[in-house]
Amino acid sequence: MSISTISWVNGNVKIIDQTKLPLKLQYITCRDVKTLWKAIKVLSVRGAPALGVSAAFGVLLGIKTFKGNDRKRFVAHVLKTCDYIGTSRPTAVNLFNALDQMREVLVFCPDASVAELKKRLKSQAFAIYEEDRKVCRRMGDFGARLIKANNRIMTVCNAGALATADYGTALGVMYSSKKKKRKCKVYACETRPLLQGARLTTWELLRAKIDTTLICDNMAASLMGQGKIDAIFAGADRIARNGDTANKIGTYSLAVLARYHKVPFYIVAPRSTFDMGIESGKQIPIEQRSKEEVTSFGGRPTAPKNVKVYNPAFDVTGHKLITAIVTEEGIIRPPFKVNIKKKLL
């Protein structure tokens, strides 16, 4: 399924407000970088690839208001904008990779005028957007090779069209499988505390007419124990060069359960999600979010007001628990430290 999660329309960024799903398909028009920053922070737009595109488009929003032809002042303005966008969320490396690509425009065009730099920055932002659309399809096709007809698949959080500019990562595999006439049944974990699996993944899969069953997170082990799961597919927000992977909290639990029950566990992510500058998952920054996400839902209290809360948005799955990583360059299998380098560098 393809849906326009994020787009550039008349000089503004148009995004689906994912906090309103599944009850309402509503869009937000971000006319300035502060509005986009807030949309990223509150998860109106989310998913590592989509955050990369958002960051690139955010730079375009940031330079809209710049007046004059002073190159030095413009460069400083762009760098400040990039730094500001980078403060929105810390874990998804796609966001920072996209910002680095925008900064590189300034470096590679040392003699360009302000007007020329604006054109080149816009071209770079759209290149990031188009590349994400292409790699989603390629990942989907590679990953579909891992699915047999009538397989029962489990997934966590939302790694579909809502998390990218086009087709999705983990869910893209399921869309490609359906396109190839290999139907599968999907069990979607609700994904506490914000229920991205319940609210977003089920919404997507039902629209795509894929057989979908919603489960509470703590039901996953029971299903595996009954032999009802053939494979697990998850997305990623950052992957270290040894294959350690950060994804939505709860992913590590599924990987441990999968190993015990001998269920293959696959990560689906583009090249832009790999952080080759870090050795292992121990170096991945984990975002800590507000206690209210755990103590209430929809404005209704679900816990005592004064209770202490531990609320990391992500956990890290060690590479030894991962069966393979699906990328736009193909399927990478262990030993990851060797094969990631071979495939991506």
N, C-alpha and C positions, 0 to 999 in steps of 0.2 A: 504494500500500500504506500502510495506517495501522497503527502499532504504538505502544504506550504506552511511550515512551522515558522520560518523567518524569511523575510524578503525586503528588498530595498524598493520603496514606492514613493515617487515624487520627492526625493531628497530626504526621506524619513525611513526609519526601520519599523516594519510591521511584523508583529509577532503574535502567535497564539498565546493567550493568557492561560497557562496550564494550571494555575491555581483554581480556575473556574470549572475545569473538566472533572467529571464527565457530564455534569448537569447542563453546562452551557458552553458552546463554542463561541468564544468571544476574543476579539483581537485588541491589542494595545498598539497605538502608534507612538513611537518614541521619536520626538522631534529634537531632543538634545541628549547629550551624553549622560547627564545626571539621571534622566528618566530611564535610560537603558541600564545604567549601573544598578539602579534600584530593582529593575525587572530581573536582573541576574541574581541579585542578593536574595530576593524573596522567592525565587524559583518560578517566576512567571515564564522564564525561558531557562532550560536546563538541559543536561546531557553534554558530554565532553565535546563532540564535534560541533553541536549547535552553539556552544559557548565560544568556540574558536571563530565561527562565522560572526557571532554577535560582537566579539572583540574587534574584529576587522571593521565591521560596519560602524561600531562605536567610534573608531578613530575618524571616520568620515563625518559623523555627527559633530565631533569635537572641533573639526576644522571649518565647519560651515560658517562660524561666526568670526573667523579671523579676517581682519581687514588690513590691507596694505601689501607691499611688495618686499618687505624686509625679510630676506631669507633666514638670517640668523635668528630673528625673533620667531619666525614661523617654525623653524626646526625645534626651538625650545618649547613652543606651544604643542607641537606634535608629541614630543617626548613626555611632556607633562601629562598630556591626555592619555598616553599609553600607560604611564605609571598609575594614573588614577583608576583606569579600568582594571588594572592588575590587582587592585585592592579589593575587588568585589568578592571573589572566591578563590581559595588557595590551592585546591587539589587538582582540578582538571588541567593537565598540562597543555591541552589543545589551545586553551585561552592564551597562555603565555607564548606558545609557539607562533600563534597568529600575530600577536603583538610584536614579536621579534621580526617577523616577516614584514610588517609595516615599518618598523624602524630601519630595516635594511634598505628600504627604498631611499631613505635620506642618505645612507652611506654610499650606495651604488650610483647616486646621481649628484655628485658633489658640486656640479656647476649649474644645475637646473634652477630655473626661476621658481618663484612661489606658485605661479599659475601651472607650470609644468609639473611641479611636485604634487599639486592637488590632483592632476590628471593621473599621474602614476600611482598615487595612493589609492585612487578609486579603482584603477585597473587591478591593482594587487588585491584589494578587498574582494572584487568580483572573481578573481582567479581562485582565491581561497574558497569562496562559495561554490563555484563550479567544480572544483576539485573534490570537494566533499560529496557532491552529488554523484560524481563518477565512481569514487571509491566505494560508496555504499553499495552500488550495483555489483561491483567486482567482488567485494567481500561476501555479498549474498550468494553469488554463484559458486564461489569456492566453498563456502560453508554448507551449501545445499548438498554437496557431495558426501557429507557426513550423516545425512538423514536418509533413512530407508522408508519405504511406504508404510504408513500407519504407525510410525514411531510415536512414542509418548514423550514429549519434551517438557522440561521444566525451565522456567526463567525467573529472574528476580529484577525488581525495579522496572524501569522502562528504558529499553535500548532500541527503540523503534524510530519511526519517522519523526516523532515529537522530540527526539534527542539529537537529530541531525538536520541537514538541509534537504534530505530527500527520502531515503528508504529505510534507514536504520542500520544498526550493527547486528546485534543478536537477533532482533526480530526480522531484520532484512534476510537472514538465512531462511527463516520460515516462509517469508513472502516468495523468495526465489524457489524454494522447495515446492510450494503450491503451483507456481508458474510452470514448473517442470513435471506437473501432474503427480507429485509424490505428496499426498496429503499426510498431515500429522495432527496429533492432538496435543494441545498445549495446556500445561498447568502453570498458572501465573501466581507467584507468591504475592501476598498483599503488600509487603515491604513497609513495615513500620519504621519510623513513626508517621510519615507523611503519606503513606499508602499510594506511592507512585505506581505500584503494580496493579492495585485495585482500581485506581482512578484513571490511569493513563494506558497501561498495557492492555487491559481488557477492552477498553474503549477502541483502541486501534485494531486489535485482533478481530473483534466482532464486526467492525466496519469492513474488514478484509474477508469476512466470512470464513474465518479459521475456527475450528472447533476448540473452544476455550473454557477452562474450568478455573475459577478463582479459589485459592486456598489461603488459610491463615499461615503465617510463616512457620508456626510450630507444628504444622501438619506434614511438612516435607519429609521428615524421617519416616513417618508412618507409611507414606506412599512408596518410598524407596524400599522399605522393608517388605512390602507386599509385592515387590517386583513390578511395579506399575510405571516406573520411569526408565526410559531407554537412554536418555542423554540430558545433560544440562547445558544451556547456553546462556552466557552473561556478557555484558558489555564491560567497559573499563574506563576509568578516568585518568589513570597514569600507569605505565608499565616500565619497570626498571630494566636495565640491560640484561639482568639475569632471569627475567621473566616474572618476577614478583609483581603482582597486580593489585592496584587499589580500585575498588568499585564500591557501590552502595553498601552500607552496613547490612550484614546478613549474608553477603556473598561468601565470605570465609566459612561460615557455618555450613552452607550448602556444599562447599568443596570438601570439607572434612567428612560430611555424611556420604558424599558421593564416593570417596575413597574407600570407606568402610563397606559400602554396599556394591562396590565394583561397577559404578555408573560412570561413564566418561564425562569429564567436565571440561567444557570448551569456553575460551574467551574469544570474543570477536571485537576487533578494534583496528582502526587505521594506523598507518605509519605515524601520523601526527600525535597519537596518544603515547608513543614510546618516548621515554626520557633517557636518552643514551648518556646523559651526564651524571646519572646516579647508578651506583653499583647494585643496590638492593632496595627492597621495599621499606627497610628501616629509615631510609632517607626521604620517603614520601611524606609531605606535610598533610596532616589529616585535619580537615575543617571541623571545628566544634560549633554546634549551633545552639540556639536558645532553648532553655528548659521548657518554655511554653509549648514547643512542638511535641513534648512528651506528656506534659501535665494537663493538656487540653486538646480538644479537636472540634473545629467548627465553632469555636467560642464557648464550648461547654467544658467545664472542668472534668478531668478524668482521674485526678489524683489530689491528695492534700496540697494546699498552696505552698506550705513551707518545706516540702520534701526536697532532698538533694537530688540532682539529676545529672547523669552522665550521658551526653548526647553527641557522639561523633557521627558525622555524616557518612563516613566511609570506613571500611576495614581493608586489610591487606591479605591477599591469598598468596601463600608461598608457591614458588614455581613447581615444587615437587608434587603439589596437589593438582596441577593443571595438565590435562591430557594433551592439548594442542591449542595454539593461538591462531585464529583465522585473521588474515590481513588482506589488503588489496593486492599484495604481491604473492599470495598463496598461503598454504597452511604450514605453520612452523611447529615442529615437534621437538621434544627434548633430544639432546641437551640444549636448552634454550640459550645459554650464554654463548655457545658456538653458533647455533643456527639462526638466532636473531641477527647476529652480526653478518652472517653470510647472506641472509635474505634482504636485509634492509640497508646495509652500508655498501 
